[in-house]
Structures are given as C-alpha cells and as structure tokens.
C-alpha cells in the first residue's frame, strides 16, 4: 500500500475484506474474526490485520505502563487496585468466599495468600538475550522493582534470574504441572512441544516486548483468533529469605524457561481465571492452541459417545487393534497432535476421585500426551508396538537425561516396571537399528523411560486395555481444502434425534461431490468455559443420502432413516463404508449432513449421548482422491 496506514484507514480496509478486530479487557485482549477469505485477499487481510494488531498493542503498552516501574502492568489480570493479592486472577470468585463456601481451589489459594505464602514476581532476564522490541531506551536488567515485588528480600531471590522464553529448544519434558487441575491443557502443551513450528506461532512476535514485561499469546476460540496480552508477573510460592520460590501453577523444568508459565497465564486470562481451567479435554486445548480441527474417539463401550469399536479389524487379514494402530502411525507421520485419558466406568464415576490411581502407575481423569508411536524389533526378530506417553506432572526435579535426543529418535533407554513394583526394574537399550537388547517386553506392563520428566512407554496392547479416550488435533495435508458453515437451532427446526417424528425438521447441509473424495466432517458448539450463561448441549449429526425427486436432476429429498436405528447411529454401516472405499459401490446421489440435538424445554423426554458430544471448534474438509 506504499506505506503505513492510520488506524481508521486500517479498520475500514479490514471491514471491506470481512475482517473484524474487537478489543476487550481494556485493550488487552484483541479478537480477530476472518470470514469468507481465500487466496490473495486472505494474504492481504492477514497483513493488514497484523499491522492493526501492532498499533493496538503499542497503544496498550502506552496506556498500561506503570510509571513507577516503566513496565507493562496488566490492569485486568493480576494484582492491582482493589485486588492487591491478585485473587481474582487465581479464583473464579476472587478474594471473597461465597456464602455457600468456596471451591477447594479458592479456599487453598486464599489461605496461602492470607499467610503470605504466595506472592507475584517478575523474572529477571538473561543479560545476553537481547529483545528486539522498542524499550524506549530502557536496558534489560535495569528494571526497577515495583511495589508488588517489595516483598522479595533481594533481586536475586526471584524465581528466575536468567529468564528466557525458550532455552535450548523445547521438548515434551519441559512441561511441569503446578497446583491446578489443568492436566488436559498441559498435556496438549506437551504434544505441541513436539512441533516447535506450531508452538512458536502461539507467541506473537516471540519475546519482542519482554523488556517491557509483556508477552502476547495467540489462541483460536470458537473460530476466532484471540491475541492475549499478559504481563510477566506470576504467582510464586515456596520462597524464604534465603531461597527463591517457583511458580505456583505450571512451569518449565528449567526454572529460567518461561514458555509454559506464560502460555498458561494467557489461557487462564482468556477464560477469566486460573481456576476456570480446572477440568477439560486434550482435543479442545489442541484446537485452541493451534486452530487445528479436533477429534475425540471413545475407545470403549459403555462410555458416553461410544459408537463402534475402533480396534475391530476392518479387513479380513487384520487383527484386533490394527486399524487404530495404522491411524496413530499415520497421524504421527502427518504431524497430527495426540493425547489420551482414562475415565472410570460410568457406574462408579462419581465415586472415583480426580487423578486417583487406575493401576499400573496410571491415573483416572488425568490427561496424557501421546508423543510418539513406533514398531520396535526385538533380537528375536519380533515387532513390538510401543506408544510413548507423557504425564504432565513430571516425576521430580531431576534434570533430563543427557541422551534425551537419542531417546527421541531410537527409544535408546527404556526402563520397565515389573509387577507394579517400582523398585524392580529391568533396563533395556535399543541401538540405532532399532534392536532391543532383551528377549521380550511384557505386554501388560508400563514401560518407563526417564521417570523424572514423566515420560514412559507402553505396549500398544496394554494401551488399548487401559485407555478409554483418544484425542487429536489433525494436521491435514496441504492438498486438502476446508469449509466451515454456521447454523443454529430454534423451536421451529429443532427436530431431535431419529426417534422423533420431527427429526426431518433439523437443519441440513447438502454436499455436491463431483468426483470420489475423502471427507472429514465434524460438528461443534460454542465453548462455555469462562462463561456463566452457556452450557454444553449434547449434539450429533448424520450423513444421509438424498433421493431424487421426479425427473428434476436438481431436486432431492431426504431419505429418512429407519426407526429401528439407534438415536445417533451412523447411517452407513461398516460393510457399506468398505464397499465405498474399494470402489465397488458408487454413491450417485449427493449426501447431506444433518445435525440433531435434544434441547431441554423443546424435547425433554431424554438426552442422547451422540458420538460427537463435547466437541470443540472443527471444520468440514475434503480432498479429491
């Protein structure tokens, strides 16, 4: 455009392109919604949006800089006027216990704040790690302590004295869970850490503004990109006059590395508080972190959302588990991000505590990162399928093993727990050819590796027996094309499930396939996290054939499913799907995607448990085969 535009001109140009940027929380959360753009128009729109973001962030720095410290100080998240302890950022209900009593989290946090056991600190940055940002002449390391940090006995007593955003690269083992039940989010971070290209995109301009005490993190939420500005004040505990503390919530294993702590804080701010992050699903977090299409697969019958056995052989020559193993390894090769969890049986779910033992060193209601999968050849020439998992708790403060890079490539050091007794371990090594220097690997036991950072291996057979839920953030090939359509239900078009005579009234979206294609379709609803007025409604969808009407090639009607089918049965049976894949059966009529739901007050005689309950932001994608 020949030069920089002023704010008004930028906003007008973006409106013409269908891009809106809305500022919230006193200009510290910037939401960018892009609709209906592609090709050069999209590229131009993104460039203009980036220019506008830069101007708005400069304005936020100017208006939110503390005159005493000359550092960006978030007026909406952390200690401030009227909330000197920053309790509102840590707890949903802030510093006042509700009349009916607060949550366990709130009671614990307020107790620690009252006793002076938690304080907010800024890190001190490494002097040789220069910022590219505009620091108005202020040099790093010259930051004065503001009133919030006057509690520290000396500048050397802060939790990080040589801080940097990333230290010597990143890996899954960086992520350590703190005093918050957000393992689902941290497991997603562990997975994203295997793709630094994606993780790096979560930080707008990297650490450019750290000299001002500011980071800008980017998340996708309900198909809107949110740029969240946070200062570098973090709640810290475990300190004394002679000892530095550590972040109360999540942190990196290296005390001077900040990326985990910063991302968690920004994500908490987006949802209102740290407490708002308690409980969730890995696929939701993967979508929010990357914008990828998310997937959740229920692995065992009896759990809400179970549709069909994902491990069942799909072809005559296959064995149990083969189809899903192929899926996992295909996902790994494409860069798809994966995680898993173990939920207790529905009949006893209420009696099972969060993160209680599920046996064999595993935990119920706890999210794990699935960071790798491979076939390992033993000295007998047998192939053993191993999955590499990570518990975001970590297992102590020991440094990572020297050979972690080698472990990543060759599973170089394996450590096996025998009979659930952690003291009895058998060590095995794998050389560069992938041969294991032991006769066999037990198929029903957890195989540990570098227990200090929570990473371990399991045989795929044992994994199938143990885990109930699988999550993925799908990285589709570049040759695929995505489409997104919005819709809603009302009393007039809420038809319910297929057991209802009104089912046909549901909204439907027609697909025209000009040639054979592979399609991934998913349905989502707005995430209620952080909102008091939204609730998750069970939803699902069908893919149905359309029937031609008369001789008109352009008029079709829905073929209503059989009344004998389950409420959310997938209308193409496995045998029919196989015939499609083999090319033996051609679908000459266009299909339609029919979402359906049972909404309380409209159809209140029962709530179904469809295969796509609790889904997050997704899209419909396809590519010609």
KEMAR-351854 format. One line per field, with one value per residue (C-alpha): residue in three letters; x negated, y, z negated. Coordinates in steps of 0.05 Angstrom, whole numbers. Layout:
N
r = Ala;...
X = X;...
Y = Y;...
Z = Z;...
REM end
This chain:
625
r = Unk;Unk;Unk;Unk;Unk;Unk;Unk;Unk;Unk;Unk;Unk;Unk;Unk;Unk;Unk;Unk;Unk;Unk;Unk;Unk;Unk;Unk;Unk;Unk;Unk;Unk;Unk;Unk;Unk;Unk;Unk;Unk;Unk;Unk;Unk;Unk;Unk;Unk;Unk;Unk;Unk;Unk;Unk;Unk;Unk;Unk;Unk;Unk;Unk;Unk;Unk;Unk;Unk;Unk;Unk;Unk;Unk;Unk;Unk;Unk;Unk;Unk;Unk;Unk;Unk;Unk;Unk;Unk;Unk;Unk;Unk;Unk;Unk;Unk;Unk;Unk;Unk;Unk;Unk;Unk;Unk;Unk;Unk;Unk;Unk;Unk;Unk;Unk;Unk;Unk;Unk;Unk;Unk;Unk;Unk;Unk;Unk;Unk;Unk;Unk;Unk;Unk;Unk;Unk;Unk;Unk;Unk;Unk;Unk;Unk;Unk;Unk;Unk;Unk;Unk;Unk;Unk;Unk;Unk;Unk;Unk;Unk;Unk;Unk;Unk;Unk;Unk;Unk;Unk;Unk;Unk;Unk;Unk;Unk;Unk;Unk;Unk;Unk;Unk;Unk;Unk;Unk;Unk;Unk;Unk;Unk;Unk;Unk;Unk;Unk;Unk;Unk;Unk;Unk;Unk;Unk;Unk;Unk;Unk;Unk;Unk;Unk;Unk;Unk;Unk;Unk;Unk;Unk;Unk;Unk;Unk;Unk;Unk;Unk;Unk;Unk;Unk;Unk;Unk;Unk;Unk;Unk;Unk;Unk;Unk;Unk;Unk;Unk;Unk;Unk;Unk;Unk;Unk;Unk;Unk;Unk;Unk;Unk;Unk;Unk;Unk;Unk;Unk;Unk;Unk;Unk;Unk;Unk;Unk;Unk;Unk;Unk;Unk;Unk;Unk;Unk;Unk;Unk;Unk;Unk;Unk;Unk;Unk;Unk;Unk;Unk;Unk;Unk;Unk;Unk;Unk;Unk;Unk;Unk;Unk;Unk;Unk;Unk;Unk;Unk;Unk;Unk;Unk;Unk;Unk;Unk;Unk;Unk;Unk;Unk;Unk;Unk;Unk;Unk;Unk;Unk;Unk;Unk;Unk;Unk;Unk;Unk;Unk;Unk;Unk;Unk;Unk;Unk;Unk;Unk;Unk;Unk;Unk;Unk;Unk;Unk;Unk;Unk;Unk;Unk;Unk;Unk;Unk;Unk;Unk;Unk;Unk;Unk;Unk;Unk;Unk;Unk;Unk;Unk;Unk;Unk;Unk;Unk;Unk;Unk;Unk;Unk;Unk;Unk;Unk;Unk;Unk;Unk;Unk;Unk;Unk;Unk;Unk;Unk;Unk;Unk;Unk;Unk;Unk;Unk;Unk;Unk;Unk;Unk;Unk;Unk;Unk;Unk;Unk;Unk;Unk;Unk;Unk;Unk;Unk;Unk;Unk;Unk;Unk;Unk;Unk;Unk;Unk;Unk;Unk;Unk;Unk;Unk;Unk;Unk;Unk;Unk;Unk;Unk;Unk;Unk;Unk;Unk;Unk;Unk;Unk;Unk;Unk;Unk;Unk;Unk;Unk;Unk;Unk;Unk;Unk;Unk;Unk;Unk;Unk;Unk;Unk;Unk;Unk;Unk;Unk;Unk;Unk;Unk;Unk;Unk;Unk;Unk;Unk;Unk;Unk;Unk;Unk;Unk;Unk;Unk;Unk;Unk;Unk;Unk;Unk;Unk;Unk;Unk;Unk;Unk;Unk;Unk;Unk;Unk;Unk;Unk;Unk;Unk;Unk;Unk;Unk;Unk;Unk;Unk;Unk;Unk;Unk;Unk;Unk;Unk;Unk;Unk;Unk;Unk;Unk;Unk;Unk;Unk;Unk;Unk;Unk;Unk;Unk;Unk;Unk;Unk;Unk;Unk;Unk;Unk;Unk;Unk;Unk;Unk;Unk;Unk;Unk;Unk;Unk;Unk;Unk;Unk;Unk;Unk;Unk;Unk;Unk;Unk;Unk;Unk;Unk;Unk;Unk;Unk;Unk;Unk;Unk;Unk;Unk;Unk;Unk;Unk;Unk;Unk;Unk;Unk;Unk;Unk;Unk;Unk;Unk;Unk;Unk;Unk;Unk;Unk;Unk;Unk;Unk;Unk;Unk;Unk;Unk;Unk;Unk;Unk;Unk;Unk;Unk;Unk;Unk;Unk;Unk;Unk;Unk;Unk;Unk;Unk;Unk;Unk;Unk;Unk;Unk;Unk;Unk;Unk;Unk;Unk;Unk;Unk;Unk;Unk;Unk;Unk;Unk;Unk;Unk;Unk;Unk;Unk;Unk;Unk;Unk;Unk;Unk;Unk;Unk;Unk;Unk;Unk;Unk;Unk;Unk;Unk;Unk;Unk;Unk;Unk;Unk;Unk;Unk;Unk;Unk;Unk;Unk;Unk;Unk;Unk;Unk;Unk;Unk;Unk;Unk;Unk;Unk;Unk;Unk;Unk;Unk;Unk;Unk;Unk;Unk;Unk;Unk;Unk;Unk;Unk;Unk;Unk;Unk;Unk;Unk;Unk;Unk;Unk;Unk;Unk;Unk;Unk;Unk;Unk;Unk;Unk;Unk;Unk;Unk;Unk;Unk;Unk;Unk;Unk;Unk;Unk;Unk;Unk;Unk;Unk;Unk;Unk;Unk;Unk;Unk;Unk;Unk;Unk;Unk;Unk;Unk
X = 0;-61;-67;-35;39;70;115;180;158;134;200;240;198;206;281;284;248;294;244;264;218;251;213;234;208;184;150;110;149;154;202;194;251;238;297;300;230;183;123;93;149;134;60;73;124;75;21;68;94;22;9;72;53;-15;15;65;11;-32;28;39;-34;-28;35;18;-54;-65;-101;-139;-169;-163;-137;-71;-25;40;99;146;107;63;50;80;123;178;144;74;64;89;140;189;139;128;200;267;299;239;219;288;314;386;439;444;369;317;284;226;181;205;201;130;106;138;108;38;47;70;9;-38;-57;-41;-67;-71;-141;-172;-232;-299;-320;-386;-431;-458;-388;-371;-300;-282;-225;-221;-242;-244;-318;-309;-362;-345;-367;-355;-282;-265;-224;-153;-111;-83;-152;-177;-164;-226;-286;-334;-333;-369;-312;-263;-243;-283;-347;-369;-300;-286;-224;-256;-320;-358;-296;-234;-210;-152;-191;-192;-121;-110;-40;-30;25;82;123;108;71;114;84;13;16;35;-26;-69;-43;-50;-122;-138;-122;-162;-136;-66;-87;-126;-63;-29;-73;-60;-128;-161;-193;-199;-166;-197;-238;-170;-148;-97;-81;-26;3;49;107;163;230;297;265;238;164;152;88;80;32;3;-50;-106;-81;-69;-44;-102;-106;-158;-203;-241;-291;-347;-311;-277;-207;-177;-112;-50;-18;-52;-125;-182;-231;-286;-269;-294;-250;-183;-141;-97;-83;-67;-20;18;27;52;100;126;136;176;224;227;182;134;190;231;180;196;221;224;206;140;171;204;137;102;153;147;71;64;131;128;191;200;222;244;252;286;247;291;364;405;377;418;405;383;404;366;304;246;199;242;209;233;205;203;127;125;121;153;121;91;137;125;50;50;89;40;-22;9;26;-45;-75;-29;-46;22;21;48;67;108;141;173;243;273;334;398;428;373;350;379;341;274;232;198;127;136;99;123;70;2;-21;35;89;164;190;119;95;32;-5;-15;-80;-104;-89;-135;-147;-209;-244;-270;-332;-285;-261;-192;-159;-132;-86;-104;-70;-108;-67;-79;-48;-49;-61;-133;-165;-211;-262;-319;-350;-331;-374;-434;-413;-342;-353;-376;-317;-271;-298;-315;-279;-351;-340;-278;-261;-207;-165;-157;-92;-75;-137;-174;-237;-246;-267;-297;-339;-339;-374;-357;-413;-408;-379;-321;-340;-323;-378;-330;-289;-219;-177;-118;-54;-13;-61;-80;-149;-181;-235;-266;-214;-239;-203;-141;-157;-143;-127;-71;-59;-2;36;32;51;114;132;121;144;215;209;164;156;124;112;110;58;90;45;36;75;139;189;230;300;338;413;450;522;568;629;694;760;782;723;700;721;685;656;681;731;771;823;795;724;732;741;668;623;585;525;521;455;443;387;363;315;295;269;247;284;274;336;345;395;381;415;391;345;378;313;306;380;434;491;470;479;457;516;508;505;490;501;518;493;553;567;614;667;680;750;781;740;712;636;631;687;674;708;681;684;708;670;703;740;703;635;603;613;546;526;481;525;471;454;382;394;423;365;316;352;346;271;259;297;348;406;414;458;492;536;508;506;529;502;559;543;591;600;646;652;683;750;761;753;745;760;687;618;579;505;482;414;395;414;368;334;296;282;279;290;311;253;244;196;205;175
Y = 0;45;59;51;67;103;63;88;71;2;-13;9;-33;-94;-84;-85;-152;-181;-180;-151;-137;-126;-102;-126;-123;-51;-66;-126;-180;-170;-216;-225;-257;-274;-295;-319;-300;-341;-332;-263;-229;-272;-257;-182;-185;-221;-169;-111;-146;-154;-80;-62;-110;-79;-9;-32;-67;-5;34;-18;-14;62;63;4;20;32;100;74;13;32;-38;-62;-79;-114;-76;-135;-197;-198;-152;-83;-31;-65;-133;-126;-202;-217;-265;-251;-277;-341;-356;-351;-317;-274;-259;-266;-335;-346;-354;-428;-436;-432;-486;-526;-487;-420;-439;-463;-403;-352;-386;-383;-310;-292;-324;-291;-358;-335;-271;-246;-238;-216;-255;-224;-236;-262;-202;-233;-247;-181;-161;-135;-93;-19;-9;68;66;22;-33;-104;-119;-46;-57;-28;-68;-42;-43;-112;-142;-104;-169;-200;-195;-184;-181;-249;-281;-282;-349;-337;-296;-314;-318;-332;-352;-414;-446;-491;-511;-544;-615;-651;-658;-583;-582;-590;-586;-540;-533;-533;-588;-568;-631;-632;-565;-582;-650;-611;-566;-629;-652;-584;-581;-637;-586;-523;-491;-493;-474;-414;-387;-384;-324;-262;-231;-281;-245;-178;-139;-175;-112;-81;-141;-162;-224;-233;-303;-326;-376;-399;-399;-411;-397;-330;-316;-282;-244;-242;-191;-212;-181;-224;-224;-295;-324;-356;-399;-438;-379;-357;-304;-348;-388;-370;-397;-427;-414;-437;-460;-494;-483;-508;-558;-507;-452;-399;-421;-386;-410;-458;-408;-352;-393;-420;-350;-323;-381;-370;-296;-313;-354;-307;-341;-397;-436;-435;-483;-540;-600;-607;-647;-651;-643;-578;-550;-574;-536;-473;-474;-489;-477;-548;-590;-631;-703;-745;-820;-860;-925;-968;-988;-961;-890;-831;-821;-892;-911;-972;-1010;-971;-1031;-1081;-1108;-1071;-1122;-1198;-1201;-1152;-1168;-1131;-1062;-1059;-1005;-958;-971;-951;-888;-869;-880;-843;-785;-786;-782;-724;-683;-692;-679;-733;-747;-796;-806;-859;-847;-892;-936;-895;-936;-914;-848;-805;-845;-841;-780;-738;-764;-825;-890;-931;-984;-997;-926;-894;-846;-836;-770;-748;-729;-757;-733;-786;-761;-820;-890;-940;-1013;-1039;-1102;-1148;-1192;-1249;-1210;-1197;-1130;-1097;-1038;-983;-917;-862;-823;-766;-748;-672;-679;-697;-740;-695;-641;-682;-657;-692;-749;-729;-775;-749;-730;-801;-828;-787;-820;-891;-904;-911;-922;-960;-976;-1027;-1031;-1104;-1126;-1055;-1054;-990;-1016;-1075;-1050;-1083;-1039;-1047;-1010;-1000;-989;-946;-1005;-1009;-1076;-1086;-1118;-1163;-1224;-1197;-1138;-1154;-1135;-1117;-1072;-1000;-988;-927;-881;-822;-824;-756;-720;-764;-797;-872;-926;-977;-1034;-1017;-1078;-1052;-982;-1010;-1045;-984;-921;-900;-835;-813;-740;-709;-642;-662;-632;-644;-650;-585;-616;-616;-559;-536;-507;-480;-468;-436;-452;-455;-489;-457;-485;-489;-530;-569;-638;-680;-749;-802;-830;-766;-754;-683;-707;-686;-613;-608;-562;-597;-580;-611;-634;-639;-688;-682;-740;-791;-755;-768;-722;-707;-676;-651;-611;-560;-512;-451;-469;-448;-446;-379;-362;-368;-367;-421;-496;-555;-587;-659;-655;-703;-709;-758;-765;-786;-800;-754;-783;-752;-721;-740;-724;-659;-670;-613;-631;-680;-702;-735;-810;-814;-866;-929;-920;-982;-949;-923;-849;-829;-889;-874;-888;-921;-988;-1013;-1061;-1005;-959;-1014;-1021;-946;-948;-1006;-972;-1029;-983;-913;-861;-826;-781;-724;-735;-686;-673;-669;-642;-662;-649;-656;-587;-582;-547;-566;-641;-661;-735;-757;-734;-777;-790;-780;-795;-722;-696;-643;-625;-562;-517;-561;-555;-596;-614;-656;-671;-706;-776
Z = 0;6;-69;-137;-145;-203;-250;-219;-148;-170;-204;-143;-96;-140;-143;-67;-69;-122;-179;-246;-305;-373;-434;-504;-575;-568;-502;-528;-490;-415;-378;-302;-263;-190;-147;-75;-52;-9;37;45;8;-53;-49;-44;-100;-146;-132;-147;-210;-234;-223;-263;-318;-323;-331;-383;-423;-422;-449;-504;-525;-528;-569;-615;-633;-707;-715;-775;-741;-667;-656;-625;-683;-664;-694;-687;-709;-770;-830;-823;-855;-896;-889;-917;-921;-851;-879;-822;-771;-811;-833;-797;-857;-873;-944;-975;-994;-971;-1024;-1009;-1014;-960;-918;-947;-900;-925;-998;-990;-949;-995;-1055;-1025;-1004;-1074;-1105;-1055;-1023;-952;-920;-848;-819;-754;-727;-715;-643;-618;-603;-538;-510;-477;-459;-390;-418;-429;-501;-499;-516;-577;-580;-602;-673;-694;-712;-780;-828;-835;-898;-884;-890;-950;-989;-958;-1002;-943;-868;-868;-905;-847;-817;-752;-748;-677;-646;-573;-535;-504;-529;-481;-443;-472;-485;-517;-581;-592;-618;-694;-724;-783;-835;-785;-754;-682;-660;-597;-575;-597;-561;-499;-511;-517;-449;-415;-441;-391;-336;-351;-287;-318;-388;-363;-330;-398;-415;-372;-358;-405;-464;-428;-484;-544;-562;-576;-616;-563;-522;-470;-462;-407;-415;-370;-406;-372;-304;-327;-338;-405;-419;-495;-526;-593;-637;-666;-738;-761;-827;-864;-927;-967;-977;-1040;-1060;-1032;-979;-914;-902;-840;-801;-838;-774;-714;-698;-655;-682;-672;-724;-675;-617;-614;-556;-595;-651;-602;-558;-618;-646;-579;-571;-642;-627;-564;-607;-667;-719;-732;-767;-702;-672;-720;-680;-605;-543;-507;-438;-460;-482;-418;-377;-419;-415;-341;-306;-281;-272;-335;-343;-402;-397;-452;-455;-500;-501;-558;-557;-531;-457;-441;-370;-347;-367;-337;-347;-308;-245;-182;-133;-135;-143;-201;-275;-333;-340;-270;-243;-302;-301;-228;-247;-302;-260;-201;-247;-274;-204;-184;-246;-279;-354;-400;-472;-514;-582;-626;-651;-705;-689;-687;-744;-791;-761;-817;-869;-834;-853;-800;-786;-831;-815;-757;-770;-739;-752;-712;-736;-725;-699;-681;-612;-579;-518;-464;-435;-393;-367;-333;-317;-355;-330;-385;-379;-362;-302;-331;-324;-387;-381;-431;-446;-481;-532;-580;-646;-653;-728;-714;-768;-807;-796;-768;-704;-639;-617;-575;-519;-512;-439;-425;-463;-420;-357;-377;-444;-468;-542;-566;-637;-654;-717;-737;-772;-793;-839;-822;-856;-809;-741;-680;-635;-561;-505;-433;-383;-321;-282;-330;-362;-435;-477;-515;-498;-508;-531;-576;-540;-602;-639;-634;-606;-638;-609;-645;-700;-726;-670;-668;-601;-594;-543;-539;-492;-446;-471;-543;-519;-486;-550;-594;-559;-545;-506;-448;-427;-365;-333;-260;-214;-146;-85;-45;12;-29;-29;-88;-91;-151;-157;-215;-236;-296;-324;-344;-368;-295;-269;-330;-307;-359;-343;-295;-345;-337;-283;-278;-261;-188;-210;-232;-190;-136;-92;-23;7;81;98;169;160;108;46;-25;-74;-147;-178;-249;-288;-343;-390;-429;-487;-553;-592;-627;-616;-668;-617;-568;-575;-534;-496;-471;-395;-338;-263;-208;-138;-95;-22;16;62;130;138;205;267;240;233;184;135;79;15;-48;-56;-128;-170;-195;-262;-287;-285;-348;-361;-332;-290;-232;-173;-132;-163;-164;-107;-64;-81;-59;7;18;3;51;106;111;95;124;89;147;104;61;-14;-66;-136;-186;-256;-311;-385;-444;-475;-545;-541;-468;-471;-544;-544;-545;-527;-477;-482;-410;-382;-378;-447;-477;-411;-400;-341;-279;-204;-144;-99;-37;20;86;87
REM end
